[in-house]
């Protein structure tokens, strides 16, 4: 209880000092307003009324009646200006969006046309090359040339599309017995022609 009784006077003193400071600030501002603006204005109004009473009265009525129209004019001007600015910005954004959309559609149309135009000569050139290659290979090798043309076409298409052809194994190499047989026969003939035979009885070399 003693602490509460001791703290209450301190709080009261703080409130009193705060109130005094606030009152002093308000009084100083009021005093400055009175001596700096109010009294000179009243003094000037008295002098004008004494020197020019009719114009002064007319000016007072005109000022009082013109305050509301002037404030209304300022409010409407600011509101209309902000409205026009907002409308202009909205119109600019809409016009920009419409222009960008139209330009994007035209760009996509042009790119699609270029894609079609580029695809047609590419396909035509590829088929022309394959047909000419087929004709040349079939003339040179017959069925073997046609098989070679099929392999070349598969390899060419796979490499163009990004696929890697599988490496040839021993099974795929041994899958062409006709070509290997011809090679073996040629090798045997060459070996027979190049390697002489020797008669063991006479000791004379005999070539076939």
MDAnalysis code that builds the backbone (N, CA, C; Angstrom):
import MDAnalysis as mda
import numpy as np

u = mda.Universe.empty(624, n_residues=208, atom_resindex=np.repeat(np.arange(208), 3), trajectory=True)
u.add_TopologyAttr("name", ["N", "CA", "C"] * 208)
u.add_TopologyAttr("resid", np.arange(1, 209))
u.add_TopologyAttr("resname", ["UNK", "UNK", "UNK", "UNK", "UNK", "UNK", "UNK", "UNK", "UNK", "UNK", "UNK", "UNK", "UNK", "UNK", "UNK", "UNK", "UNK", "UNK", "UNK", "UNK", "UNK", "UNK", "UNK", "UNK", "UNK", "UNK", "UNK", "UNK", "UNK", "UNK", "UNK", "UNK", "UNK", "UNK", "UNK", "UNK", "UNK", "UNK", "UNK", "UNK", "UNK", "UNK", "UNK", "UNK", "UNK", "UNK", "UNK", "UNK", "UNK", "UNK", "UNK", "UNK", "UNK", "UNK", "UNK", "UNK", "UNK", "UNK", "UNK", "UNK", "UNK", "UNK", "UNK", "UNK", "UNK", "UNK", "UNK", "UNK", "UNK", "UNK", "UNK", "UNK", "UNK", "UNK", "UNK", "UNK", "UNK", "UNK", "UNK", "UNK", "UNK", "UNK", "UNK", "UNK", "UNK", "UNK", "UNK", "UNK", "UNK", "UNK", "UNK", "UNK", "UNK", "UNK", "UNK", "UNK", "UNK", "UNK", "UNK", "UNK", "UNK", "UNK", "UNK", "UNK", "UNK", "UNK", "UNK", "UNK", "UNK", "UNK", "UNK", "UNK", "UNK", "UNK", "UNK", "UNK", "UNK", "UNK", "UNK", "UNK", "UNK", "UNK", "UNK", "UNK", "UNK", "UNK", "UNK", "UNK", "UNK", "UNK", "UNK", "UNK", "UNK", "UNK", "UNK", "UNK", "UNK", "UNK", "UNK", "UNK", "UNK", "UNK", "UNK", "UNK", "UNK", "UNK", "UNK", "UNK", "UNK", "UNK", "UNK", "UNK", "UNK", "UNK", "UNK", "UNK", "UNK", "UNK", "UNK", "UNK", "UNK", "UNK", "UNK", "UNK", "UNK", "UNK", "UNK", "UNK", "UNK", "UNK", "UNK", "UNK", "UNK", "UNK", "UNK", "UNK", "UNK", "UNK", "UNK", "UNK", "UNK", "UNK", "UNK", "UNK", "UNK", "UNK", "UNK", "UNK", "UNK", "UNK", "UNK", "UNK", "UNK", "UNK", "UNK", "UNK", "UNK", "UNK", "UNK", "UNK", "UNK", "UNK", "UNK", "UNK", "UNK", "UNK", "UNK", "UNK"])
u.atoms.positions = np.array([
    [0.837, -1.199, 0.000],
    [0.000, 0.000, 0.000],
    [0.870, 1.248, 0.000],
    [2.005, 1.173, 0.670],
    [2.894, 2.340, 0.737],
    [3.451, 2.658, -0.630],
    [3.790, 1.601, -1.396],
    [4.321, 1.841, -2.736],
    [3.272, 2.464, -3.635],
    [2.005, 2.019, -3.485],
    [0.943, 2.598, -4.295],
    [0.721, 4.053, -3.930],
    [0.735, 4.345, -2.668],
    [0.527, 5.731, -2.249],
    [1.677, 6.618, -2.689],
    [2.894, 6.040, -2.781],
    [4.033, 6.840, -3.224],
    [4.011, 7.040, -4.739],
    [3.533, 6.059, -5.496],
    [3.534, 6.164, -6.953],
    [2.421, 7.077, -7.463],
    [1.317, 7.183, -6.724],
    [0.216, 8.025, -7.183],
    [0.616, 9.492, -7.290],
    [1.297, 10.078, -6.315],
    [1.716, 11.484, -6.486],
    [2.675, 11.672, -7.647],
    [3.526, 10.685, -7.915],
    [4.440, 10.788, -9.049],
    [3.671, 10.804, -10.362],
    [2.683, 9.911, -10.473],
    [1.877, 9.891, -11.689],
    [1.123, 11.201, -11.868],
    [0.617, 11.720, -10.776],
    [-0.099, 12.987, -10.867],
    [0.840, 14.098, -11.285],
    [2.022, 14.092, -10.755],
    [3.005, 15.113, -11.131],
    [3.368, 14.989, -12.617],
    [3.532, 13.748, -13.108],
    [3.848, 13.555, -14.518],
    [2.715, 14.044, -15.412],
    [1.471, 13.725, -15.009],
    [0.331, 14.186, -15.800],
    [0.227, 15.701, -15.781],
    [0.488, 16.274, -14.631],
    [0.413, 17.732, -14.525],
    [1.486, 18.397, -15.377],
    [2.698, 17.851, -15.324],
    [3.770, 18.427, -16.135],
    [3.475, 18.259, -17.628],
    [2.930, 17.099, -18.024],
    [2.575, 16.885, -19.430],
    [1.483, 17.850, -19.874],
    [0.481, 18.057, -18.999],
    [-0.598, 18.985, -19.323],
    [-0.063, 20.410, -19.433],
    [0.834, 20.774, -18.555],
    [1.405, 22.121, -18.613],
    [2.211, 22.322, -19.896],
    [2.986, 21.300, -20.274],
    [3.748, 21.428, -21.505],
    [2.833, 21.559, -22.713],
    [1.769, 20.743, -22.734],
    [0.823, 20.819, -23.842],
    [0.133, 22.185, -23.886],
    [-0.271, 22.653, -22.736],
    [-0.931, 23.970, -22.677],
    [0.024, 25.074, -23.111],
    [1.289, 24.954, -22.749],
    [2.266, 25.961, -23.153],
    [2.460, 25.958, -24.668],
    [2.526, 24.753, -25.265],
    [2.694, 24.667, -26.718],
    [1.491, 25.260, -27.433],
    [0.273, 24.904, -26.966],
    [-0.937, 25.438, -27.589],
    [-1.011, 26.948, -27.421],
    [-0.661, 27.422, -26.243],
    [-0.697, 28.862, -25.992],
    [0.313, 29.598, -26.863],
    [1.480, 29.034, -27.042],
    [2.497, 29.680, -27.886],
    [2.035, 29.742, -29.347],
    [1.442, 28.633, -29.851],
    [0.938, 28.655, -31.233],
    [-0.217, 29.655, -31.383],
    [-1.114, 29.668, -30.389],
    [-2.241, 30.607, -30.454],
    [-1.750, 32.045, -30.381],
    [-0.766, 32.297, -29.529],
    [-0.214, 33.634, -29.414],
    [0.463, 34.066, -30.716],
    [1.202, 33.132, -31.321],
    [1.846, 33.462, -32.586],
    [0.810, 33.734, -33.675],
    [-0.259, 32.949, -33.679],
    [-1.306, 33.139, -34.690],
    [-2.039, 34.472, -34.476],
    [-2.243, 34.776, -33.206],
    [-2.973, 36.015, -32.909],
    [-2.156, 37.241, -33.265],
    [-0.903, 37.257, -32.810],
    [-0.082, 38.448, -33.041],
    [0.509, 38.499, -34.446],
    [0.636, 37.348, -35.072],
    [1.249, 37.359, -36.396],
    [0.264, 37.502, -37.532],
    [-0.988, 37.009, -37.365],
    [-1.936, 37.013, -38.481],
    [-3.273, 37.665, -38.126],
    [-3.843, 37.275, -36.983],
    [-5.209, 37.733, -36.681],
    [-5.256, 39.239, -36.427],
    [-4.451, 39.742, -35.521],
    [-4.491, 41.166, -35.194],
    [-4.078, 42.042, -36.386],
    [-3.017, 41.683, -37.140],
    [-2.735, 42.508, -38.328],
    [-3.859, 42.485, -39.346],
    [-4.530, 41.314, -39.512],
    [-5.633, 41.250, -40.470],
    [-6.799, 42.111, -40.008],
    [-7.123, 42.041, -38.718],
    [-8.224, 42.861, -38.190],
    [-7.893, 44.349, -38.291],
    [-6.667, 44.678, -37.991],
    [-6.245, 46.079, -38.086],
    [-6.339, 46.581, -39.517],
    [-5.877, 45.726, -40.461],
    [-5.951, 46.124, -41.878],
    [-7.397, 46.238, -42.331],
    [-8.257, 45.336, -41.865],
    [-9.671, 45.398, -42.239],
    [-10.330, 46.671, -41.697],
    [-9.993, 47.047, -40.482],
    [-10.550, 48.293, -39.923],
    [-10.097, 49.508, -40.732],
    [-8.808, 49.507, -41.068],
    [-8.305, 50.639, -41.843],
    [-8.974, 50.716, -43.220],
    [-9.120, 49.536, -43.870],
    [-9.766, 49.540, -45.180],
    [-11.241, 49.948, -45.077],
    [-11.912, 49.481, -44.022],
    [-13.319, 49.840, -43.851],
    [-13.477, 51.338, -43.597],
    [-12.537, 51.911, -42.841],
    [-12.605, 53.349, -42.577],
    [-12.262, 54.164, -43.816],
    [-11.300, 53.680, -44.608],
    [-10.898, 54.446, -45.781],
    [-11.828, 54.204, -46.965],
    [-12.188, 52.940, -47.206],
    [-13.028, 52.578, -48.355],
    [-14.145, 51.657, -47.864],
    [-15.192, 52.187, -47.322],
    [-16.218, 51.307, -46.737],
    [-17.006, 50.518, -47.771],
    [-17.416, 51.161, -48.867],
    [-18.251, 50.458, -49.845],
    [-17.463, 49.361, -50.572],
    [-16.259, 49.622, -51.097],
    [-15.501, 48.521, -51.726],
    [-15.165, 47.404, -50.751],
    [-14.912, 47.769, -49.485],
    [-14.576, 46.726, -48.515],
    [-15.761, 45.807, -48.267],
    [-16.943, 46.368, -48.110],
    [-18.139, 45.545, -47.896],
    [-18.415, 44.667, -49.118],
    [-18.246, 45.273, -50.308],
    [-18.443, 44.502, -51.533],
    [-17.441, 43.348, -51.622],
    [-16.196, 43.624, -51.266],
    [-15.180, 42.576, -51.308],
    [-15.473, 41.477, -50.298],
    [-15.980, 41.838, -49.126],
    [-16.309, 40.820, -48.113],
    [-17.432, 39.913, -48.602],
    [-18.497, 40.503, -49.140],
    [-19.600, 39.672, -49.645],
    [-19.145, 38.803, -50.825],
    [-18.356, 39.411, -51.685],
    [-17.871, 38.656, -52.844],
    [-16.971, 37.490, -52.417],
    [-16.133, 37.698, -51.415],
    [-15.251, 36.643, -50.932],
    [-16.039, 35.513, -50.294],
    [-17.020, 35.886, -49.476],
    [-17.809, 34.856, -48.800],
    [-18.606, 34.031, -49.812],
    [-19.169, 34.721, -50.796],
    [-19.959, 34.003, -51.783],
    [-19.100, 33.201, -52.762],
    [-17.851, 33.569, -52.919],
    [-16.994, 32.900, -53.906],
    [-16.189, 31.743, -53.329],
    [-16.225, 31.557, -52.008],
    [-15.412, 30.490, -51.417],
    [-15.900, 29.127, -51.886],
    [-17.214, 28.917, -51.809],
    [-17.749, 27.615, -52.197],
    [-17.539, 27.313, -53.686],
    [-17.815, 28.235, -54.620],
    [-17.538, 27.927, -56.029],
    [-16.062, 27.657, -56.328],
    [-15.210, 28.388, -55.646],
    [-13.772, 28.164, -55.882],
    [-13.364, 26.772, -55.399],
    [-13.822, 26.378, -54.213],
    [-13.499, 25.043, -53.704],
    [-14.099, 23.956, -54.592],
    [-15.350, 24.196, -55.059],
    [-15.971, 23.218, -55.952],
    [-15.212, 23.107, -57.272],
    [-14.776, 24.279, -57.781],
    [-13.997, 24.259, -59.025],
    [-12.693, 23.489, -58.854],
    [-11.999, 23.688, -57.752],
    [-10.749, 22.966, -57.513],
    [-10.988, 21.459, -57.400],
    [-12.043, 21.085, -56.683],
    [-12.352, 19.665, -56.523],
    [-12.697, 19.016, -57.859],
    [-13.555, 19.690, -58.654],
    [-13.956, 19.124, -59.947],
    [-12.765, 19.076, -60.899],
    [-11.920, 20.083, -60.875],
    [-10.740, 20.102, -61.754],
    [-9.801, 18.953, -61.438],
    [-9.547, 18.755, -60.143],
    [-8.664, 17.651, -59.758],
    [-9.282, 16.307, -60.127],
    [-10.614, 16.172, -59.887],
    [-11.278, 14.913, -60.205],
    [-11.275, 14.634, -61.706],
    [-11.562, 15.645, -62.516],
    [-11.577, 15.458, -63.966],
    [-10.172, 15.162, -64.486],
    [-9.177, 15.846, -63.937],
    [-7.788, 15.597, -64.367],
    [-7.361, 14.177, -64.055],
    [-7.669, 13.718, -62.844],
    [-7.330, 12.346, -62.489],
    [-8.096, 11.338, -63.343],
    [-9.367, 11.670, -63.661],
    [-10.160, 10.765, -64.506],
    [-9.567, 10.662, -65.906],
    [-9.164, 11.814, -66.467],
    [-8.569, 11.786, -67.797],
    [-7.230, 11.060, -67.800],
    [-6.472, 11.248, -66.746],
    [-5.184, 10.537, -66.656],
    [-5.414, 9.038, -66.568],
    [-6.368, 8.627, -65.738],
    [-6.680, 7.199, -65.624],
    [-7.211, 6.645, -66.949],
    [-8.087, 7.413, -67.600],
    [-8.631, 6.963, -68.885],
    [-7.534, 6.867, -69.935],
    [-6.626, 7.840, -69.935],
    [-5.526, 7.808, -70.906],
    [-4.606, 6.615, -70.664],
    [-4.287, 6.357, -69.402],
    [-3.430, 5.208, -69.096],
    [-4.120, 3.895, -69.457],
    [-5.420, 3.811, -69.145],
    [-6.158, 2.584, -69.492],
    [-6.216, 2.392, -71.000],
    [-6.490, 3.485, -71.724],
    [-6.534, 3.386, -73.188],
    [-5.184, 2.996, -73.762],
    [-4.109, 3.576, -73.196],
    [-2.770, 3.233, -73.679],
    [-2.444, 1.770, -73.418],
    [-2.814, 1.280, -72.242],
    [-2.561, -0.127, -71.930],
    [-3.371, -1.051, -72.834],
    [-4.640, -0.700, -73.062],
    [-5.472, -1.532, -73.940],
    [-4.960, -1.505, -75.377],
    [-4.569, -0.304, -75.843],
    [-4.037, -0.210, -77.200],
    [-2.738, -0.992, -77.340],
    [-1.879, -0.905, -76.324],
    [-0.624, -1.658, -76.369],
    [-0.877, -3.159, -76.355],
    [-1.827, -3.591, -75.508],
    [-2.136, -5.021, -75.460],
    [-2.715, -5.508, -76.786],
    [-3.617, -4.706, -77.396],
    [-4.167, -5.094, -78.699],
    [-3.109, -5.142, -79.787],
    [-2.211, -4.167, -79.773],
    [-1.145, -4.157, -80.779],
    [-0.214, -5.349, -80.604],
    [0.150, -5.637, -79.361],
    [1.042, -6.769, -79.118],
    [0.375, -8.092, -79.492],
    [-0.913, -8.222, -79.216],
    [-1.618, -9.446, -79.576],
    [-1.682, -9.610, -81.090],
    [-1.984, -8.523, -81.795],
    [-2.045, -8.589, -83.260],
    [-0.674, -8.904, -83.848],
    [0.359, -8.240, -83.320],
    [1.708, -8.500, -83.826],
    [2.136, -9.936, -83.540],
    [1.757, -10.467, -82.376],
    [2.113, -11.851, -82.054],
    [1.406, -12.830, -82.992],
    [0.141, -12.565, -83.279],
    [-0.585, -13.444, -84.215],
    [0.051, -13.404, -85.601],
    [0.419, -12.210, -86.067],
    [1.071, -12.106, -87.379],
    [2.423, -12.816, -87.385],
    [3.160, -12.692, -86.285],
    [4.449, -13.369, -86.205],
    [4.283, -14.882, -86.245],
    [3.300, -15.410, -85.497],
    [3.060, -16.851, -85.524],
    [2.626, -17.321, -86.904],
    [1.816, -16.501, -87.588],
    [1.394, -16.858, -88.938],
    [2.573, -16.903, -89.896],
    [3.452, -15.908, -89.786],
    [4.630, -15.873, -90.667],
    [5.558, -17.046, -90.378],
    [5.761, -17.350, -89.091],
    [6.637, -18.470, -88.741],
    [6.044, -19.805, -89.191],
    [4.726, -19.955, -89.084],
    [4.094, -21.192, -89.564],
    [4.230, -21.332, -91.076],
    [4.059, -20.212, -91.784],
    [4.240, -20.241, -93.236],
    [5.666, -20.594, -93.607],
    [6.627, -20.014, -92.906],
    [8.037, -20.338, -93.171],
    [8.339, -21.801, -92.873],
    [7.686, -22.342, -91.835],
    [7.881, -23.753, -91.513],
    [7.388, -24.647, -92.642],
    [6.198, -24.335, -93.149],
    [5.663, -25.142, -94.255],
    [6.519, -24.998, -95.511],
    [6.935, -23.763, -95.794],
    [7.747, -23.530, -96.992],
    [9.099, -24.225, -96.872],
    [9.675, -24.232, -95.676],
    [10.978, -24.880, -95.485],
    [10.855, -26.400, -95.509],
    [9.715, -26.927, -95.045],
    [9.552, -28.382, -95.013],
    [9.406, -28.962, -96.415],
    [8.685, -28.276, -97.297],
    [8.429, -28.826, -98.627],
    [9.711, -29.032, -99.441],
    [10.594, -28.038, -99.604],
    [11.814, -28.311, -100.383],
    [12.756, -29.293, -99.714],
    [12.739, -29.317, -98.363],
    [13.594, -30.279, -97.671],
    [13.172, -31.708, -97.975],
    [11.850, -31.960, -97.881],
    [11.343, -33.310, -98.174],
    [11.555, -33.660, -99.640],
    [11.316, -32.696, -100.544],
    [11.499, -32.951, -101.974],
    [12.958, -33.262, -102.301],
    [13.871, -32.503, -101.713],
    [15.289, -32.751, -101.956],
    [15.715, -34.111, -101.416],
    [15.206, -34.467, -100.218],
    [15.563, -35.757, -99.630],
    [15.070, -36.909, -100.508],
    [13.821, -36.850, -100.988],
    [13.289, -37.930, -101.817],
    [13.980, -37.986, -103.176],
    [14.335, -36.823, -103.704],
    [15.074, -36.822, -104.973],
    [16.424, -37.499, -104.810],
    [17.098, -37.182, -103.715],
    [18.403, -37.798, -103.471],
    [18.278, -39.305, -103.280],
    [17.259, -39.725, -102.500],
    [17.100, -41.163, -102.256],
    [16.737, -41.922, -103.533],
    [15.899, -41.306, -104.384],
    [15.524, -41.978, -105.636],
    [16.727, -42.100, -106.566],
    [17.490, -41.015, -106.682],
    [18.685, -41.080, -107.529],
    [19.698, -42.081, -106.984],
    [19.824, -42.118, -105.670],
    [20.749, -43.075, -105.056],
    [20.274, -44.506, -105.281],
    [18.966, -44.740, -105.203],
    [18.424, -46.066, -105.448],
    [18.678, -46.504, -106.893],
    [18.460, -45.590, -107.829],
    [18.679, -45.927, -109.234],
    [20.138, -46.277, -109.486],
    [21.043, -45.447, -108.921],
    [22.469, -45.701, -109.158],
    [22.924, -47.004, -108.508],
    [22.442, -47.305, -107.300],
    [22.866, -48.526, -106.610],
    [22.268, -49.770, -107.260],
    [21.002, -49.699, -107.679],
    [20.414, -50.868, -108.338],
    [21.045, -51.134, -109.704],
    [21.469, -50.105, -110.389],
    [22.174, -50.314, -111.647],
    [23.527, -50.979, -111.412],
    [24.185, -50.566, -110.342],
    [25.528, -51.086, -110.085],
    [25.502, -52.482, -109.474],
    [24.576, -52.748, -108.543],
    [24.649, -54.005, -107.824],
    [23.390, -54.827, -107.774],
    [22.308, -54.384, -108.370],
    [21.082, -55.162, -108.354],
    [20.443, -55.217, -106.982],
    [20.156, -56.449, -106.527],
    [19.525, -56.599, -105.206],
    [20.452, -56.149, -104.080],
    [21.725, -56.432, -104.238],
    [22.677, -55.979, -103.213],
    [22.685, -54.456, -103.124],
    [22.581, -53.780, -104.276],
    [22.509, -52.319, -104.256],
    [21.240, -51.824, -103.597],
    [20.110, -52.517, -103.823],
    [18.862, -52.133, -103.161],
    [18.962, -52.303, -101.650],
    [19.593, -53.429, -101.224],
    [19.780, -53.625, -99.782],
    [20.694, -52.556, -99.200],
    [21.743, -52.220, -99.936],
    [22.635, -51.155, -99.479],
    [21.893, -49.821, -99.401],
    [20.998, -49.590, -100.377],
    [20.215, -48.345, -100.358],
    [19.307, -48.296, -99.128],
    [18.702, -49.413, -98.782],
    [17.849, -49.443, -97.589],
    [18.662, -49.137, -96.338],
    [19.857, -49.741, -96.216],
    [20.704, -49.477, -95.045],
    [21.137, -48.019, -94.991],
    [21.540, -47.493, -96.141],
    [21.967, -46.093, -96.165],
    [20.811, -45.155, -95.810],
    [19.626, -45.477, -96.309],
    [18.475, -44.622, -96.003],
    [18.136, -44.664, -94.520],
    [18.171, -45.867, -93.936],
    [17.902, -45.973, -92.494],
    [18.937, -45.202, -91.685],
    [20.200, -45.348, -92.064],
    [21.261, -44.645, -91.335],
    [21.124, -43.141, -91.481],
    [20.806, -42.692, -92.703],
    [20.678, -41.256, -92.954],
    [19.503, -40.666, -92.190],
    [18.361, -41.359, -92.208],
    [17.181, -40.869, -91.486],
    [17.411, -40.896, -89.984],
    [18.052, -41.986, -89.494],
    [18.324, -42.075, -88.059],
    [19.270, -40.997, -87.584],
    [20.325, -40.707, -88.367],
    [21.258, -39.647, -87.978],
    [20.608, -38.277, -88.080],
    [19.704, -38.093, -89.048],
    [19.017, -36.813, -89.157],
    [18.054, -36.566, -88.016],
    [17.417, -37.635, -87.516],
    [16.483, -37.499, -86.403],
    [17.160, -37.589, -85.049],
    [18.478, -37.836, -85.017],
    [19.194, -37.894, -83.751],
    [19.358, -39.273, -83.190],
    [19.006, -40.329, -83.943],
    [19.180, -41.698, -83.475],
    [20.500, -42.240, -83.998],
    [21.166, -42.994, -83.160],
    [22.434, -43.607, -83.542],
    [22.198, -45.044, -83.982],
    [22.764, -45.381, -85.120],
    [22.613, -46.754, -85.614],
    [23.457, -47.706, -84.793],
    [22.927, -48.896, -84.566],
    [23.629, -49.890, -83.761],
    [24.853, -50.390, -84.515],
    [25.987, -50.567, -83.830],
    [27.184, -51.068, -84.511],
    [26.999, -52.501, -84.991],
    [27.644, -52.787, -86.099],
    [27.532, -54.126, -86.668],
    [28.321, -55.128, -85.852],
    [27.701, -56.246, -85.524],
    [28.362, -57.310, -84.777],
    [28.815, -58.394, -85.735],
    [29.424, -59.430, -85.150],
    [29.913, -60.533, -85.979],
    [28.765, -61.293, -86.628],
    [27.592, -61.347, -85.930],
    [26.450, -62.044, -86.508],
    [25.945, -61.332, -87.746],
    [25.882, -59.960, -87.654],
    [25.423, -59.208, -88.815],
    [26.421, -59.268, -89.941],
    [27.701, -59.354, -89.624],
    [28.712, -59.476, -90.673],
    [28.620, -60.825, -91.341],
    [28.394, -61.888, -90.545],
    [28.298, -63.234, -91.096],
    [26.955, -63.508, -91.761],
    [26.025, -62.516, -91.720],
    [24.699, -62.735, -92.282],
    [24.687, -62.665, -93.799],
    [25.789, -62.280, -94.450],
    [25.848, -62.204, -95.911],
    [26.785, -63.278, -96.414],
    [26.300, -64.485, -96.574],
    [27.191, -65.582, -96.947],
    [27.638, -65.481, -98.384],
    [26.846, -64.869, -99.252],
    [27.225, -64.823, -100.658],
    [28.481, -63.984, -100.844],
    [28.491, -62.803, -100.166],
    [29.661, -61.938, -100.317],
    [30.879, -62.564, -99.679],
    [30.699, -63.228, -98.514],
    [31.856, -63.832, -97.874],
    [32.365, -65.009, -98.670],
    [31.439, -65.756, -99.244],
    [31.876, -66.894, -100.060],
    [32.665, -66.427, -101.266],
    [32.246, -65.364, -101.889],
    [32.986, -64.857, -103.041],
    [34.361, -64.387, -102.622],
    [34.415, -63.737, -101.450],
    [35.727, -63.274, -100.987],
    [36.627, -64.457, -100.702],
    [36.075, -65.485, -100.095],
    [36.887, -66.669, -99.801],
    [37.353, -67.323, -101.082],
    [36.483, -67.395, -102.055],
    [36.881, -68.000, -103.331],
    [37.957, -67.192, -104.001],
    [37.825, -65.899, -103.962],
    [38.864, -65.054, -104.575],
    [40.169, -65.222, -103.849],
    [40.093, -65.234, -102.507],
    [41.317, -65.418, -101.747],
    [41.949, -66.768, -102.047],
    [41.120, -67.811, -102.183],
    [41.687, -69.125, -102.470],
    [42.342, -69.147, -103.835],
    [41.665, -68.502, -104.808],
    [42.269, -68.459, -106.138],
    [43.575, -67.707, -106.133],
    [43.576, -66.610, -105.417],
    [44.823, -65.833, -105.348],
    [45.901, -66.630, -104.673],
    [45.541, -67.318, -103.601],
    [46.533, -68.120, -102.895],
    [47.020, -69.277, -103.760],
    [46.093, -69.822, -104.510],
    [46.504, -70.945, -105.374],
    [47.433, -70.466, -106.459],
    [47.155, -69.293, -106.997],
    [48.021, -68.776, -108.052],
    [49.361, -68.336, -107.509],
    [49.368, -67.783, -106.334],
    [50.603, -67.238, -105.811],
    [51.465, -68.297, -105.156],
    [50.851, -69.291, -104.519],
    [51.634, -70.297, -103.788],
    [51.890, -71.470, -104.709],
    [53.107, -71.784, -105.105],
    [53.428, -72.928, -105.982],
    [53.375, -74.234, -105.211],
    [53.068, -75.307, -105.916],
    [53.079, -76.656, -105.308],
    [54.377, -77.354, -105.659],
    [54.797, -78.242, -104.835],
    [56.076, -78.935, -105.003],
    [55.848, -80.444, -105.038],
    [56.390, -81.074, -106.051],
    [56.295, -82.532, -106.171],
    [57.328, -83.142, -105.263],
    [56.970, -83.925, -104.347],
    [57.969, -84.491, -103.419],
    [58.877, -85.520, -104.070],
    [58.402, -86.156, -105.151],
    [59.267, -87.178, -105.747],
    [60.333, -86.559, -106.626],
    [59.922, -85.575, -107.514],
    [60.893, -85.019, -108.456],
    [61.601, -83.817, -107.876],
    [61.018, -83.228, -106.813],
    [61.673, -82.047, -106.260],
    [61.548, -80.829, -107.118],
    [60.499, -80.821, -108.007],
    [60.298, -79.692, -108.901],
    [59.032, -78.972, -108.464],
    [59.092, -77.640, -108.491],
    [57.937, -76.841, -108.106],
    [57.021, -76.737, -109.290],
    [55.729, -76.949, -109.038],
    [54.717, -76.892, -110.079],
    [53.695, -75.843, -109.712],
    [53.476, -74.969, -110.677],
    [52.461, -73.895, -110.456],
    [51.215, -74.267, -111.194],
    [50.046, -74.046, -110.562],
    [48.753, -74.323, -111.191],
    [48.368, -73.141, -112.066],
])
